[in-house]
């Protein structure tokens, strides 16, 4: 199965799981009357909406390039993830508001043990599905899957806090723990939403992905060929699961067009062969100048004008 097909299939699973978990949480809330469980269920509705948005963005981003979108439609994934991050932050704020209201109008909680069992089940499901999403998203370069997976994992951490609160209520009978736990983990939810939103805005603004640049440059440095005298002006833009790269490579000036093309082709194959994402690469070839001799490692050059002095390591 292709990376895009795998992403879409997993996004459908996420949406189905989100619906199932909301049903379980609503049942737990109706049984116990716990505010923490209710707010967790409300966040579950955000998960459903996020899943549907993510599914739409993954499907839309796979549309082929057209006259109006020469770089494809991958940017929609950043917009989707940004909207999801915003929704997560809103959910956290709603939880804090409801928790404060619970201090003003306290209420009792019933059948706490049953609530603990049901909420624990949803937390385990969320965590394992989230881990699968993040792993698959990183493998396929899908921001919606990564952001959705992190959201599910953070939701499972919230569930742990809710369980601890319910355990405290069960053993102490102090119902105010319901609101305290809700506020603490609402803060975690808001922080997670902010990070997803921040990452999405960075993608929309074409902010440099330093980690991605490092991995590409390290790959080229480790597999550097003798004719690749210098590499400069390397830039990478990410559109969903697609990478658009351009750079300048300095080659011996006396290579003919076919020989220079072969060198560039080998460089392109090296990058494409080590990144699962679809890579579009544009390489400009520069002929070496007299000053290039001092950094050129080529051993059999018959036109060298200066002795080799030092190798420039690409970073």
N, C-alpha and C positions, 0 to 999 in steps of 0.2 A: 504494500500500500504506500502511496506517495505521502510525503510529509504533510501536504495540505489536507489530504483525505483523512490522515490520522488525527490532525488537529480538529477537524470538523466533527469526526466521530466522537472524540473525547469531549468536545464541547456539548454535544447532545447528551452524553452521559452526565456531565456536570449539571445541566438543566434538570434532567430527570431526578437526580439525587437531591437537588435543592428542593424540588416539590415534595418529595417523600419526607425529607427532614422537617419541613415546615409543618406538615400534617402531624408528625410525631410530637413536635414541640407544642403545637396547639392543644393536642390531647393532654400532654403533661401539664400545660397551664390550666386547662379546664379542671383537671383533677386536683391540682394543688392550690391554684390561685396565686402563684408566685409571680411577682413583678419581674424578677430577673429572667424567669423562663419566658414570660410574655415578650420582653424586650429582645430576647434571643430569637424568638419566633418572628418578630418584626424585622430583625436583620435578615432572617431567612427569606423574607419577601424581596429584600434587596438582592440576595443571591440569585433568586429566580429571574428578576429583571436583568441583572448583570449577565446571567447565563444566556438569556435571549439576545441581549445586545451583542455579547461576544460571538454568538453563533452567526448573527447577521454580519458582523464585521469580518469574520473569518471567511464566510461565503463570498462577500462582496470583494474582499481583497484579492481573491483568486481570479477575478476577471482579467482577461488579457489586456495588454496595452492598447490604447486607441489614439485617435488623432488629438483628442482633448486631454489625454492622460499618458504622455509618452514614457513616464516612469512607472506606469501601472497604478493600481489602486490601494497599495499597501498602507498608505498613510491613515486609512480609515481605522486601522488597528490601534493607532495611538489615540485617536479621538474616542474610540470605544473604551479604552483603558482609562482615559482621563475622566470620562463620565462615570465609570464604575468607582474610581477613587473618590469622586465627589459624593456619590450616593453613600459610600461607606462612611465618610465623614459626617454626613447628615444623620445617618442611622446612629452613630455614636452620640451626637448631640441630643437626639430624641431620647436615647436611653438615659442620659444624664438628667434631662428635664423630668422624665417620669420617676427617676430615683429620688430626686428632690421632693417631688410631690408625695412620694411614699412616706417621707419623714413627717410631712405636714398632716397627712391622713393615713396613719398606720393601719394595717389590717393583718389578720391571722392567715397562716398558711396551713393547708391540710394535706395529709398523706405525703409527707415529705420523702419517705423512703421510695415510694413509687416514682416520684419526680426525679429522684437521683438515678434510678435505673434507666428511665427513658432518656434523660438528658445525656447520660454517659454513653448510651448507644449512639446518639447523634454526633457526639464529639469524636468517637472513634471513626465513624464513617467519614466525617468531614476531614479528619487528619490524613487518613490514608488516600482518599481521593485527591486531596490537595497536593500531597507529595507526588503522586502520579502526574498531576497536571504540571507542576513546576518542572519535573524531570523531562517530560515530553516537550514542554514549551521551550526549555533551554536547548534541547536537542534539535528542535525544528525551527528555532528562532522566532517563536510566536509570543508577542507581548501579551495578547489577551489571555492565553493559557497560563503564562507565568503570573500575571496579576490576579487572575481568577484563582489559581492554585494558592498563592500567598493569602488571598482573602479567606479561602476555606481553612487554611492552617491557622490563621489568626482567629477565626471563628471557633476552632477547636480549643485554642488556648482560653478564649472567653468562656467556653463551656466548662473547662477545668475550674475556673474561678467561680462559676455559678454552682458547680457541684460542691466546692469547698464551702461556699456560703450556705447551701442547703444542709450540708453536714453539720455546720455550726448551729444552724437553727434547730436541727433534729436533736442535738445533744444539749443545747442550752435553752431553747425555747425563746431566744431573743430574736424577734422578727426584724429588727432594724438591720441585721446583717444582710438582708435581702437587698436593701438600697445601697449599703456600703459597697458590696461586691459589684453591683451594677455600675456604680460610678467609676471604680478602679478599672474595670475592664472596658468600659466605654472609652476611657482615655487611650487604651491600647488600640482599640478599633480606629479611633480618630487618627492616631499616629500612622497606622498601616495605610489608611486611606490617603493621607498626605503623601506618603512615600510613593504610592502608585500614581497619584496625580502628578507629583514632581517628575517622575520618570517619563510619564506620557508627554508632558509639556516639553521636556528635553528632546524627545524624539520629534515632536512637531516643529521645534525650532532648529532641528538638525544640529543639536549639541554634540560635540565630539565624544564618541564612546572610547575612552582611553583604553579600557580593557580589551576591546575588539581590535583597536589599532596595535596594541602591544602584541597580541597573538598573531596578527598578520605579519608584522615586521619581524617578530622572532622566527616565524616560519621561513621567511625569505632569507634571513641571516643564517639560519642553520643549513639551508639548502642552496646557498649562494654559489653561483657559477663564475668561472674565471672571467668571462666576457661581461659580466654585470659589474661594471666598474663603480657605478654610483647609483643610488636610488634617492629621489627627492620628490617633493610636492605630492606625497601620498595623502589622499583624502578618501574617506568612506562615508557614505550616506546610507542609512538603513530605512527601507520602505517595507514595513511588515516583516516577512520572512526573506526578503530580497536584499542583497547587498549591491550597491553601486560604488565601484572603486575606480579611481583614476590616479595616475602617477607618471613621473618621468624617470626613465632609466637611461644611464649613460653607457653606450656601447663603443667598441673600437671604431674609429671613423672609417676604416677601410673595408668594413663588411659591406657586401652588396645588399640589395633590397631583400632578396630571398633569405640570406643568412641572418639579417637583422630581424626579419619576420619570424624565423625559427626560434630565435632567442626570446622574443616577446611571447611567442606561442607557448614555449616551455614555462615561462614565468606565469602565464595565465593558467595553464594546466595545474601547476603547483598549488595555486590559490584555490581553484575550483575543486581540486581533488581532496582538499583538507577541510572544506566547509560545506556542510550539508545544505546550507541555504543556497538559493539560486543566486549566482554571482554574475554581475555584468561588469566587465573590466575594460577600461580604456587606457592604453599605455602609449605615451609619447616617447619616441626614441631620440636621444641627443647623441651626437657624435662627440667623442672625447676631444679635449683641448690639450694644449701643451702642459698646462698645470696638472692635468689628470695623471700624468706619468708618476708623480710622487705618491699617489695612493692606489695605483693600479698593480694588482698582483699577477698579471699575466706574465708567464715565464718566457714564451717564445715570440714576443713582440719584436719585429724587425725594424720598427720605426720609432722606438723609444728614444726620447731626448733627455730624460732625466732619470737618475737612479731611483728605485723604489725607496721610500722613506718610512711610511707607516700605513697600516690598514685601518680604514675608517669602519668601525662597527656600527651597523644600523640599529638604531634604537627608536 
